[in-house]
Amino acid sequence: MKPIPEYIGKRLRMDDLTSSLRILQLVARDGTLAQAQVSRILGLSKGVCSLHFRRLAHHGLIRPRNLSQGAGPGRPLSNWELNAEHNFVLTLVFSPPFFHATLSGIDGRARYNVTEDLSGAMRTPELLRRVDAAVKAAMRRVAAERGHLRQVCAAVPGLLDGVTGTIAKAVNVPALSGVNFGAYLAARHALPCLTVPISLAAFVGETEGLAADCPALVVTWDLGIGVAFGRQGRACTLSVGAAGDPMLPEIGHIRVVRGGRLCHCGQRGCLETLAGGWAMIDDLADRGVGSLSELIRRGGAGERAVCRRLEAAAAQLGRHLTPWIQLTASERIVIAGPLARLFPRVTSAFERGLGQVFGMDEIRRLAPIASAAPEERLGRGAFLLAWRRFLDPAAPHRTIPAPSVE
């Protein structure tokens, strides 16, 4: 990296990128921009704009793409682009019982990834040991590329403390309870980490291709059940935490049966006890189904007993989603998560559940579908949240208010 001229160092704090992020956001949005364009868009003088570009280039975030001759006399105009080859984000996605670590360039292209089954990681130290191994491998790859790891995003199940970012309760991955990835990765690896609910990452990834004005509901179906809703990457919230941070509804742990089966959360009759992956595994234990992977494999093979239990779960899921569909004014339903692979087999059962409240015309308009690539879209959502956090630290979640109900 070339040294910064003394006159620039005196005019800008080179270690503080805050004021230059507006320019980085524009370059990220448009792909290629000239300084003169940014000067006009932001109303900055050419001199100030030039200083910001020099600072971003100094930090290796942007680079000249080519030189284009301007319309008037003078030097050619320099176009700038993101330096995708040397800047990275890392996503740590906990989709029970799987753990996915993916290192991507800021262009979104994966450079390294690893997937592990966490079924054997029953204690927090063992889980963190696996996370550490994945983070160190990613950091070695970044060092080999002479790059910079700009941001980490951990997408986790369970309830998050709105003040500290600690995972307050992860009933389906108990080893995650009490973990604060922001504090842990900062102390151990000097890395910034944003922690988000896994359902938010799934929502951002699954709605990226939907029309901007289409309200959608995305269901993450794995060992548990998570839901997020909103419009094209901007999730709605129904409540806020103690610090004013948005909180997504935990509908998997809303009671739907009085005095029903005991849930992992300690309540009885939660939706997860009827339709969650763990409940199906428990019910099929006498048939040798002991994991989510086994449930998916045997359901995909069409095993009759497994398919019957899946159909019952899908019908219950459809029935108990109907209030949320109405509350959120959703027009599309997307089933994400590992069990999305089996949804095409049980779509009719899901629609029967919807049909206890909705008519066939309404169900056809909702057009429930399974994610075409649940792991990829989940990872994509976590990547987008990580990159947005770096670009705009003040608005990491991209939430909008919940719609009103008449």
C-alpha positions in Angstrom: 0.0 0.0 0.0 1.4 3.4 -1.0 2.0 5.9 1.8 -0.6 8.7 2.1 0.8 12.1 1.2 1.2 14.3 4.3 -1.3 16.9 3.2 -4.0 14.3 3.0 -3.2 12.8 6.4 -3.5 16.3 7.9 -7.0 16.8 6.4 -8.6 13.4 7.0 -8.4 10.9 9.9 -7.2 7.9 7.8 -8.3 5.4 10.5 -12.0 6.6 10.5 -14.0 5.6 7.4 -17.3 6.8 8.7 -17.7 9.9 6.5 -16.4 8.1 3.5 -18.9 5.2 3.7 -21.5 7.3 1.7 -19.2 7.2 -1.3 -18.5 3.5 -0.8 -22.3 2.8 -0.7 -22.7 4.6 -4.1 -19.8 2.6 -5.7 -21.3 -0.6 -4.3 -24.7 0.3 -5.7 -23.7 1.4 -9.1 -20.6 -0.9 -9.7 -18.5 1.8 -11.3 -18.4 5.6 -10.6 -16.3 8.6 -11.4 -15.4 11.1 -8.8 -17.2 13.8 -10.7 -20.5 11.8 -10.6 -20.2 11.3 -6.8 -19.4 15.0 -6.4 -22.7 15.9 -8.1 -24.8 13.2 -6.3 -23.6 14.2 -2.8 -23.0 17.9 -3.4 -19.4 17.7 -2.4 -16.6 19.8 -3.8 -14.2 18.0 -6.2 -11.4 18.5 -3.7 -13.3 16.9 -0.7 -14.6 14.1 -3.0 -11.0 13.4 -4.1 -9.9 13.1 -0.5 -12.6 10.6 0.3 -11.6 8.5 -2.7 -8.0 8.6 -1.7 -8.9 7.4 1.8 -11.0 4.5 0.5 -8.2 3.5 -1.9 -5.7 3.7 0.9 -7.7 1.2 2.8 -7.9 -1.1 -0.2 -11.7 -0.8 -0.6 -11.8 0.6 -4.1 -9.5 0.8 -7.0 -9.3 2.5 -10.4 -11.1 0.5 -13.1 -10.1 2.4 -16.2 -9.5 5.8 -17.6 -12.1 7.5 -19.7 -11.7 10.7 -21.7 -13.9 13.5 -20.3 -16.0 15.7 -22.5 -13.9 18.8 -21.9 -10.2 19.6 -21.8 -7.9 18.4 -19.0 -7.0 15.0 -17.6 -9.1 11.9 -18.3 -11.7 10.9 -15.7 -10.9 8.0 -13.4 -13.6 5.5 -12.8 -13.6 3.5 -9.6 -14.9 0.1 -8.5 -15.0 -2.1 -5.4 -11.8 -4.0 -4.8 -13.6 -7.4 -4.6 -10.5 -9.6 -4.8 -9.0 -8.3 -1.5 -12.0 -7.6 0.7 -14.1 -10.3 2.4 -17.0 -11.1 4.7 -17.4 -14.2 6.8 -20.8 -15.8 7.6 -21.4 -18.2 10.4 -24.9 -19.8 9.9 -26.3 -22.1 12.5 -29.2 -23.9 10.9 -30.1 -26.7 13.4 -28.3 -29.0 13.5 -25.9 -27.8 10.8 -23.2 -25.1 11.0 -22.1 -23.4 7.8 -19.1 -21.1 7.6 -18.6 -19.2 4.3 -15.9 -16.7 3.3 -17.0 -14.5 0.4 -15.6 -11.6 -1.4 -17.6 -8.4 -1.3 -18.9 -9.4 -4.8 -20.8 -12.2 -3.0 -18.7 -15.0 -4.6 -17.7 -17.7 -2.1 -14.0 -18.4 -1.6 -14.1 -20.9 1.2 -16.9 -22.8 3.0 -17.3 -25.7 5.5 -20.4 -27.5 6.8 -20.6 -29.5 10.0 -23.3 -31.4 11.8 -23.4 -30.0 15.4 -25.4 -32.9 16.8 -22.4 -34.1 18.7 -21.5 -30.6 20.0 -23.5 -30.8 23.2 -21.4 -28.3 25.2 -20.5 -24.7 24.5 -16.7 -25.2 24.5 -16.9 -27.9 21.8 -19.1 -25.7 19.7 -16.8 -22.7 20.0 -13.8 -24.9 19.2 -15.4 -25.8 15.9 -16.3 -22.1 15.2 -12.7 -21.1 16.0 -11.3 -23.7 13.6 -13.6 -22.3 10.8 -12.7 -18.7 11.6 -9.0 -19.4 11.6 -9.2 -21.3 8.3 -11.0 -18.3 6.8 -8.4 -15.8 8.2 -5.6 -17.9 6.7 -7.3 -17.7 3.3 -7.7 -13.9 3.6 -4.0 -13.6 4.6 -2.9 -15.7 1.7 -4.9 -13.3 -0.6 -3.3 -10.3 1.2 -6.8 -9.1 1.8 -9.0 -7.8 4.6 -11.8 -9.5 6.5 -14.2 -6.6 6.9 -17.2 -8.1 8.7 -18.6 -11.3 10.2 -22.3 -12.1 10.5 -23.5 -14.9 12.8 -27.1 -16.1 11.9 -28.4 -18.0 14.9 -31.6 -19.7 16.2 -33.1 -18.7 19.5 -33.8 -15.5 21.3 -31.2 -12.6 21.2 -30.7 -10.1 24.0 -31.5 -6.8 22.4 -28.9 -4.9 24.5 -25.9 -7.2 24.4 -26.4 -9.4 21.4 -26.0 -12.5 23.6 -28.0 -15.6 22.6 -30.4 -15.7 25.5 -32.0 -19.0 24.7 -31.4 -21.5 21.9 -33.7 -24.4 22.7 -32.8 -26.5 19.7 -29.0 -25.9 20.0 -28.5 -25.5 23.8 -24.8 -25.1 23.4 -25.4 -21.7 21.8 -27.3 -20.3 24.8 -25.2 -17.6 26.5 -22.8 -17.1 23.6 -22.1 -13.6 22.5 -20.4 -13.8 19.1 -19.8 -10.1 18.9 -17.8 -10.1 22.1 -16.2 -13.5 21.5 -14.8 -12.8 18.0 -13.7 -9.3 19.0 -11.7 -10.6 21.9 -10.3 -13.7 20.3 -9.8 -12.7 16.7 -10.2 -8.9 16.7 -13.1 -9.2 14.2 -16.4 -7.3 14.2 -19.5 -9.5 14.2 -23.2 -8.8 13.7 -25.5 -11.4 15.3 -29.0 -11.8 13.7 -31.8 -14.3 13.9 -31.5 -17.1 11.4 -35.1 -16.3 10.2 -34.0 -12.8 9.3 -31.1 -14.1 7.2 -33.4 -16.6 5.4 -35.9 -13.8 4.7 -33.3 -11.4 3.2 -31.9 -14.2 1.0 -35.3 -15.6 -0.1 -36.9 -12.3 -1.0 -34.0 -10.8 -2.9 -35.6 -11.8 -6.2 -39.2 -10.9 -5.4 -40.8 -7.7 -6.5 -40.1 -4.8 -4.2 -43.8 -4.2 -3.5 -44.6 -7.9 -2.8 -45.2 -8.6 1.0 -43.9 -12.1 1.7 -43.8 -14.5 4.6 -40.7 -16.8 4.8 -40.9 -19.8 7.1 -37.6 -21.4 8.2 -38.4 -25.1 8.8 -35.7 -27.1 10.5 -35.6 -28.6 14.0 -37.8 -25.6 15.0 -39.9 -23.1 13.1 -39.0 -19.5 12.5 -40.8 -16.8 10.6 -40.0 -13.4 9.1 -42.1 -11.2 6.9 -41.9 -7.9 5.0 -40.8 -6.7 1.5 -37.7 -7.6 -0.5 -35.0 -7.9 2.2 -36.7 -5.4 4.6 -38.2 -7.4 7.4 -41.1 -6.2 9.6 -41.1 -6.4 13.3 -43.9 -6.6 15.8 -41.9 -5.6 18.9 -38.6 -4.2 20.0 -36.0 -5.2 22.6 -34.9 -3.2 25.6 -32.5 -1.1 23.5 -35.1 -0.4 20.8 -33.7 -3.1 18.5 -36.2 -5.0 16.3 -37.3 -8.4 17.4 -38.8 -11.1 15.1 -41.8 -13.1 16.4 -40.9 -16.5 17.8 -44.0 -18.3 16.4 -42.5 -21.7 16.9 -42.9 -21.2 20.7 -46.4 -19.7 20.6 -48.8 -22.1 22.3 -51.5 -23.6 20.0 -52.7 -26.5 22.1 -53.7 -26.1 25.7 -51.8 -28.5 28.0 -50.1 -30.2 25.0 -46.8 -31.8 24.6 -43.8 -30.4 26.5 -41.6 -28.3 24.3 -37.9 -27.8 24.6 -38.6 -24.2 25.6 -40.4 -25.4 28.8 -43.9 -24.6 27.7 -46.6 -27.1 26.6 -48.4 -27.1 23.3 -46.1 -24.9 21.2 -46.4 -25.1 17.4 -43.0 -26.8 17.3 -44.4 -29.7 19.3 -46.7 -30.3 16.3 -44.7 -29.3 13.3 -41.0 -28.9 14.3 -38.3 -31.3 13.0 -37.3 -32.4 16.5 -40.9 -33.4 17.3 -41.1 -35.5 14.1 -37.8 -37.1 15.0 -39.1 -38.0 18.5 -42.2 -39.5 17.0 -40.3 -41.6 14.5 -37.5 -42.7 16.9 -39.0 -46.3 17.0 -38.4 -46.5 13.3 -34.8 -45.5 13.6 -35.0 -41.8 12.7 -32.5 -40.1 14.9 -31.5 -36.9 13.2 -32.8 -34.3 10.8 -30.5 -35.6 8.1 -32.1 -39.0 8.5 -35.6 -37.6 8.5 -34.9 -35.7 5.2 -33.2 -38.7 3.6 -36.0 -41.1 4.4 -38.8 -38.6 3.6 -37.1 -37.9 0.3 -37.1 -41.6 -0.4 -40.9 -41.7 0.1 -40.9 -43.9 3.2 -44.6 -44.2 4.1 -44.5 -43.7 7.9 -42.1 -40.7 7.6 -44.2 -39.1 4.8 -47.4 -39.5 6.9 -45.8 -37.7 9.8 -44.4 -35.0 7.5 -47.9 -34.5 6.0 -49.4 -34.1 9.5 -46.7 -31.6 10.4 -47.3 -29.6 7.2 -51.0 -29.5 7.8 -50.5 -28.2 11.3 -48.0 -25.6 10.0 -50.4 -24.4 7.4 -53.3 -24.1 9.8 -51.4 -22.2 12.4 -49.8 -19.8 10.0 -53.1 -18.4 8.8 -53.4 -15.7 11.6 -49.8 -14.5 10.7 -50.6 -14.4 7.0 -53.6 -12.2 7.7 -51.7 -10.1 10.3 -48.8 -9.4 7.9 -50.9 -9.0 4.8 -48.6 -11.4 3.1 -49.1 -12.3 -0.6 -46.4 -14.9 -1.0 -45.3 -17.8 1.2 -41.8 -19.3 0.9 -40.7 -22.4 2.9 -37.0 -22.2 3.6 -34.6 -24.2 5.8 -33.5 -27.9 5.5 -37.0 -29.3 5.5 -37.9 -27.2 2.4 -36.5 -30.1 0.4 -39.5 -32.1 1.4 -42.1 -29.4 1.1 -43.0 -30.4 -2.6 -44.1 -33.8 -1.2 -46.4 -32.2 1.4 -47.6 -29.1 -0.3 -51.1 -30.4 -0.6 -51.2 -31.2 3.1 -49.9 -27.6 3.9 -52.7 -26.2 1.7 -55.3 -28.3 3.5 -54.1 -26.7 6.6 -54.5 -23.2 5.0 -57.9 -24.4 3.7 -59.3 -24.6 7.3 -59.4 -20.8 7.1 -58.8 -19.7 3.5 -60.6 -20.4 0.3 -59.0 -22.0 -2.7 -58.7 -18.6 -4.6 -56.8 -17.2 -1.6 -54.5 -20.2 -1.4 -53.7 -20.0 -5.1 -52.8 -16.3 -4.7 -50.5 -17.1 -1.9 -48.8 -19.7 -4.1 -46.8 -21.5 -1.3 -43.4 -22.7 -2.7 -40.3 -24.3 -1.3 -37.0 -22.5 -1.6 -35.1 -23.7 -4.7 -31.8 -23.6 -2.8 -32.4 -23.1 1.0 -28.8 -23.3 2.1 -27.5 -21.0 -0.6 -30.3 -18.4 0.0 -29.7 -18.5 3.7 -26.0 -17.9 3.2 -26.8 -15.2 0.7 -29.0 -13.4 3.3 -26.3 -13.6 5.9 -23.8 -12.2 3.4 -26.0 -9.3 2.5 -26.6 -8.5 6.2 -22.8 -8.6 6.8 -22.0 -6.4 3.9 -24.8 -3.9 4.7 -23.5 -3.7 8.3 -20.1 -2.7 7.1 -21.5 -0.2 4.6 -24.1 1.3 7.0 -23.4 0.4 10.6 -26.4 2.4 11.9 -28.9 0.3 10.0 -27.8 -3.4 10.0 -31.2 -5.1 10.0 -33.1 -3.1 7.4 -36.4 -3.4 9.1 -39.7 -1.6 8.4 -42.8 -1.2 10.7 -45.3 -4.0 10.8 -48.5 -3.3 8.7 -51.6 -2.2 10.5 -54.6 -4.6 10.6 -58.1 -3.3 10.2 
